Amino acid sequence: MPIYRFIFFSAKHRFAHASNLLPRFGSSKRIQSCGYTKSAKNNYYKKPTGHPVVNVETQASRSSGAYFIPPILLGFGGLLAFLHYNDERRAVKIGKDSYTGSDTAVAPIIGGPFTLVNSENQIVNEQDFLGNWVLLYFGYTSSPDIGPDQVRIMAKVIDTLAKKNLKVLPVFVTIDPQRDTPAQLRAYLKEFDPRIVGLGGLVSAVRQMAQEYRVYFKKVEEEGDDYLVESSHSMYLIDPKMKVVRCFGVEYNAEQLSKEILKELKKHQVNA
């Protein structure tokens, strides 16, 4: 639960508690009531000329506190409600059209600008891929099992689509740029398919792109200086406008992935 929602419900509870305190304090008539004193001399009761000694200040402060706390809490609650509305208004769904307001999914926007270095040691950004369908995968060259399998699937999918005269550009982004230099990426990807574009660069740049694409990865220390990298191993199909169309997990084999991508390409051709 977001922090502002927690504070809002806490303030609401305190307001209810403060409201319950109101009946405990008497009306102004009780505070202003006069007492009677007994005269020892005449043995009768008389009304004193001055006001009796009553702890008016204590009762008044409690009464006023009970009346002033709720408005303060209401104002605070109103501020939290405004922040919640602002946050909801800024949440844009994937596929949301800013002109028509239509949407096709209920997930947050995935993807964004990036600046990385390719396996030829050249600086590239998202603008360099405009006009191409892209099959994007985040991995690393030292991955012992899942990583190589996913790259093989990517290579097979590209071959299958190429036989149907459909071009999809395979892109491999390393999540271990400290070890995966441009030369290392080039040598690794060449073993699977030289058409796969390798991207790396600064650690901060790679981390930013991974966050934009909602990619999970975590460094796991091994014996000595060695380490592995846990990751989500997801593939993304990106359209020629660099918008994510589909996300695929490791449960897809090459044949299934080819069919799903083919569906998306045909869908795009119909809507074009």
Phi and psi in degrees as a GROMACS rama.xvg file:
@    title "Ramachandran Plot"
@    xaxis  label "Phi"
@    yaxis  label "Psi"
@TYPE xy
-58.3279  151.22  PRO-2
-62.4182  -35.6007  ILE-3
-70.0352  -29.1933  TYR-4
-68.6067  -38.6447  ARG-5
-62.5156  -45.228  PHE-6
-64.151  -39.2545  ILE-7
-61.243  -47.7267  PHE-8
-69.7596  -31.1018  PHE-9
-65.677  -42.5482  SER-10
-64.3227  -37.5101  ALA-11
-64.0992  -40.0658  LYS-12
-65.2185  -42.7987  HIS-13
-64.478  -36.2922  ARG-14
-62.2413  -43.1217  PHE-15
-64.633  -39.3614  ALA-16
-65.1109  -42.0941  HIS-17
-65.7199  -35.4298  ALA-18
-65.9825  -34.8919  SER-19
-68.665  -18.8776  ASN-20
-76.9067  -20.504  LEU-21
-58.5397  -44.3894  LEU-22
-63.2826  -20.7257  PRO-23
-69.6943  -25.6916  ARG-24
-95.6711  131.096  PHE-25
-71.8277  173.618  GLY-26
-74.5705  172.89  SER-27
-62.781  -23.782  SER-28
-64.7607  -37.2437  LYS-29
-66.6891  -38.8738  ARG-30
-71.2917  -34.8598  ILE-31
-90.5173  -0.618233  GLN-32
-65.4463  145.689  SER-33
-99.1607  147.036  CYS-34
-100.054  172.182  GLY-35
-122.258  144.138  TYR-36
-118.236  148.863  THR-37
-94.9988  132.362  LYS-38
-88.9017  123.501  SER-39
-70.0787  -28.1474  ALA-40
-76.3836  -50.63  LYS-41
-98.9481  -3.60851  ASN-42
54.0535  42.3183  ASN-43
-139.681  165.3  TYR-44
-93.6222  137.985  TYR-45
-135.088  151.905  LYS-46
-80.3064  124.177  LYS-47
-66.3204  150.008  PRO-48
-73.5768  -34.1363  THR-49
-94.3868  173.374  GLY-50
-75.5402  141.381  HIS-51
-67.3494  160.501  PRO-52
-80.2873  100.328  VAL-53
-124.163  141.282  VAL-54
-76.8647  68.4835  ASN-55
-69.5589  -37.163  VAL-56
-63.07  -40.9884  GLU-57
-66.6317  -45.2147  THR-58
-67.7055  -38.8704  GLN-59
-65.3624  -40.1365  ALA-60
-65.1448  -37.2789  SER-61
-67.2887  -43.5716  ARG-62
-63.178  -44.9277  SER-63
-66.0504  -35.1352  SER-64
-62.8638  -38.2294  GLY-65
-66.7166  -30.9973  ALA-66
-84.3432  -28.0219  TYR-67
-90.8523  -24.6288  PHE-68
-66.0913  -47.7381  ILE-69
-55.1256  -44.52  PRO-70
-60.7486  -36.1439  PRO-71
-65.2091  -44.7525  ILE-72
-65.7769  -36.575  LEU-73
-63.9007  -41.6818  LEU-74
-63.5439  -40.5894  GLY-75
-65.1336  -41.6687  PHE-76
-63.5808  -36.881  GLY-77
-64.0133  -37.7626  GLY-78
-64.152  -42.057  LEU-79
-65.0567  -38.5127  LEU-80
-63.517  -38.2916  ALA-81
-64.4218  -42.94  PHE-82
-63.2618  -38.8269  LEU-83
-62.7585  -43.4652  HIS-84
-62.7725  -41.7722  TYR-85
-63.3738  -40.5188  ASN-86
-66.5673  -41.9195  ASP-87
-65.3416  -36.0544  GLU-88
-67.8855  -32.0513  ARG-89
-80.2918  -18.2805  ARG-90
-71.8776  110.031  ALA-91
-104.941  135.156  VAL-92
-87.631  153.875  LYS-93
-65.7719  139.284  ILE-94
81.8166  1.80816  GLY-95
-70.1698  129.129  LYS-96
-95.1799  118.169  ASP-97
-68.37  -14.0599  SER-98
-97.3817  -41.74  TYR-99
-96.6725  -22.8932  THR-100
81.7114  1.28154  GLY-101
-78.4137  153.095  SER-102
-140.478  155.172  ASP-103
-116.642  -6.22698  THR-104
-155.423  170.561  ALA-105
-115.662  25.4756  VAL-106
-100.538  156.584  ALA-107
-68.3398  162.11  PRO-108
-61.4444  133.949  ILE-109
-115.072  135.791  ILE-110
105.46  169.695  GLY-111
168.408  -178.202  GLY-112
-68.8139  151.624  PRO-113
-153.363  158.411  PHE-114
-137.696  112.936  THR-115
-131.244  -174.851  LEU-116
-121.337  130.801  VAL-117
-85.9606  179.713  ASN-118
-69.3797  -9.0832  SER-119
-97.9538  11.6632  GLU-120
64.6612  33.4006  ASN-121
-110.349  141.701  GLN-122
-77.4008  129.343  ILE-123
-132.944  158.07  VAL-124
-139.694  -176.86  ASN-125
-62.4033  -25.7186  GLU-126
-64.7633  -27.1274  GLN-127
-71.1163  -12.5596  ASP-128
-107.167  0.31762  PHE-129
-60.0703  140.305  LEU-130
91.2515  -1.98619  GLY-131
-121.938  144.298  ASN-132
-77.0519  135.735  TRP-133
-126.15  134.839  VAL-134
-107.789  107.913  LEU-135
-105.11  133.421  LEU-136
-134.209  137.018  TYR-137
-104.824  119.243  PHE-138
-152.851  -161.002  GLY-139
-156.575  150.626  TYR-140
-71.0604  -18.0048  THR-141
-92.0971  4.52249  SER-142
-61.1564  128.106  SER-143
-78.0846  -27.8176  PRO-144
-140.113  -65.7205  ASP-145
-63.5004  -42.1601  ILE-146
-55.055  -54.9584  GLY-147
-59.5573  -36.7488  PRO-148
-62.8832  -42.0051  ASP-149
-67.3136  -36.2688  GLN-150
-68.9393  -37.8603  VAL-151
-62.8147  -42.8997  ARG-152
-60.9272  -43.0597  ILE-153
-58.7474  -45.1645  MET-154
-63.5897  -41.3469  ALA-155
-65.7681  -39.9528  LYS-156
-62.626  -42.2992  VAL-157
-62.3989  -40.4964  ILE-158
-64.6092  -44.5491  ASP-159
-61.3254  -44.6009  THR-160
-69.9478  -35.0451  LEU-161
-63.8395  -33.6511  ALA-162
-66.6131  -20.2566  LYS-163
-100.355  15.5084  LYS-164
59.6779  36.1938  ASN-165
-116.124  124.231  LEU-166
-103.567  122.487  LYS-167
-128.162  127.466  VAL-168
-85.2811  118.18  LEU-169
-82.6926  131.229  PRO-170
-129.845  128.887  VAL-171
-112.5  117.897  PHE-172
-106.882  122.536  VAL-173
-78.5787  139.711  THR-174
-102.387  12.0966  ILE-175
-131.308  62.2937  ASP-176
-66.9299  -15.71  PRO-177
-66.3802  -35.5524  GLN-178
-102.028  -29.3099  ARG-179
-88.5056  84.2749  ASP-180
-75.0202  167.503  THR-181
-53.9288  -41.263  PRO-182
-66.4876  -41.0584  ALA-183
-64.4792  -42.797  GLN-184
-61.7905  -43.7263  LEU-185
-63.1557  -44.8987  ARG-186
-67.0903  -39.8218  ALA-187
-67.3838  -50.1537  TYR-188
-69.8518  -26.999  LEU-189
-63.0851  -28.2265  LYS-190
-68.9841  -23.3446  GLU-191
-100.539  -53.5467  PHE-192
-167.976  119.958  ASP-193
-65.1461  -12.0625  PRO-194
-77.852  -15.0212  ARG-195
-72.6041  126.128  ILE-196
-87.27  125.649  VAL-197
-99.0471  134.543  GLY-198
-127.827  138.141  LEU-199
-148.285  -145.044  GLY-200
131.259  -150.885  GLY-201
-67.3931  147.19  LEU-202
-58.9183  -42.6569  VAL-203
-64.3473  -37.5733  SER-204
-68.9113  -40.933  ALA-205
-66.4809  -42.1547  VAL-206
-62.7744  -40.2446  ARG-207
-63.415  -43.349  GLN-208
-65.7469  -40.1908  MET-209
-61.4914  -38.9554  ALA-210
-66.6435  -39.2848  GLN-211
-62.3618  -35.237  GLU-212
-97.9371  13.2399  TYR-213
55.4962  43.0959  ARG-214
-96.0413  127.231  VAL-215
-90.3808  132.428  TYR-216
-153.805  148.548  PHE-217
-146.858  134.978  LYS-218
-80.4849  128.004  LYS-219
-116.842  115.023  VAL-220
-70.0631  139.773  GLU-221
-115.452  -169.725  GLU-222
-66.6393  142.218  GLU-223
69.7527  -136.7  GLY-224
-97.3262  3.75119  ASP-225
-78.7376  156.939  ASP-226
-158.602  158.568  TYR-227
-113.668  169.413  LEU-228
-129.626  115.371  VAL-229
-79.2497  139.664  GLU-230
-152.711  170.399  SER-231
-80.7412  -16.4705  SER-232
54.0616  42.7448  HIS-233
-94.85  149.728  SER-234
-112.802  145.589  MET-235
-123.864  132.111  TYR-236
-95.4851  122.318  LEU-237
-118.07  134.197  ILE-238
-81.1569  173.966  ASP-239
-61.7301  -12.4305  PRO-240
-96.4653  10.407  LYS-241
64.1667  38.0051  MET-242
-110.5  134.701  LYS-243
-69.4928  126.191  VAL-244
-99.6567  -44.655  VAL-245
-143.136  154.153  ARG-246
-123.051  131.538  CYS-247
-120.026  136.194  PHE-248
-94.123  -175.761  GLY-249
-73.7758  -6.16685  VAL-250
-74.9105  -10.3671  GLU-251
-89.419  130.709  TYR-252
-89.8101  -179.985  ASN-253
-61.545  -42.0378  ALA-254
-66.319  -45.9913  GLU-255
-63.9262  -42.1465  GLN-256
-65.3219  -39.1545  LEU-257
-61.7422  -42.7415  SER-258
-64.2836  -42.6789  LYS-259
-66.5424  -40.4998  GLU-260
-67.3948  -39.6968  ILE-261
-60.5835  -39.8581  LEU-262
-60.095  -43.8534  LYS-263
-67.0322  -38.0557  GLU-264
-65.7741  -41.8422  LEU-265
-65.9234  -38.5525  LYS-266
-62.3074  -38.9249  LYS-267
-67.1738  -39.2955  HIS-268
-65.5143  -36.7774  GLN-269
-67.4011  -41.8102  VAL-270
-82.2708  -10.9359  ASN-271
